[in-house]
Amino acid sequence: MSPIFLGVPLAAIAIALPWILFPTPTTRWTNNRLLSLQNWFINRFTQQLLLPVNMEGHKWAALLTSLMIFLITLNMLGLLPYTFTPTTQLSINLGLATPLWLATVIIGMRNQPTHALGHLLPEGTPAPLIPVLIIIETISLFIRPLALGVRLTANLTAGHLLIQLIATASFVLLSMMPAVAITVTGVLFLLTLLEVAVAMIQA
């Protein structure tokens, strides 16, 4: 469950606060360095994301880019000590995954029904296997948001638990075996770098 402080769930604060960290656009002709870096990153990400998509799909750019920046901020802030990571909660991940997945399925069925339904049956399937394959593909389609939500939750939670365990071991071993504690701290530093990469990849 989300921790509660003074009657306020920390998940709500953790979700609302990251937007404060981003610089607001300026009305001046030239931007400062931080704003220029932010704009460059957003432009590069959007360009890479929408490169294989036709012009009709570019209307999703604002939604997908803002969602990615939102998730990457939550994941990175969650690596700081004494912070709460909302993306380790399955309810929040499924709350983000299910509507977006449903939107893609509905829009696919509405705009290209033949193409969307064609994914349920691979080409060249033997006739006796057709009913079974359609059922399997339909189940896999409906289970996709659950699988992706669970994967995101599990990856982030496992990383946080590993950092917690290794940090505790390093602290306990410091008085008994300083050499081992220093080695464990080195491993902890490398694991933290890995978790930063995982936080970005999962977003």
Secondary structure as UniProt FT lines:
FT   STRAND          4..5
FT   TURN            6..7
FT   STRAND          8..9
FT   HELIX           10..16
FT   HELIX           17..21
FT   HELIX           33..50
FT   TURN            51..52
FT   HELIX           55..60
FT   HELIX           61..77
FT   TURN            78..79
FT   TURN            81..82
FT   HELIX           86..88
FT   HELIX           90..111
FT   HELIX           113..118
FT   TURN            119..120
FT   TURN            123..124
FT   HELIX           127..129
FT   HELIX           130..176
FT   HELIX           178..202
//
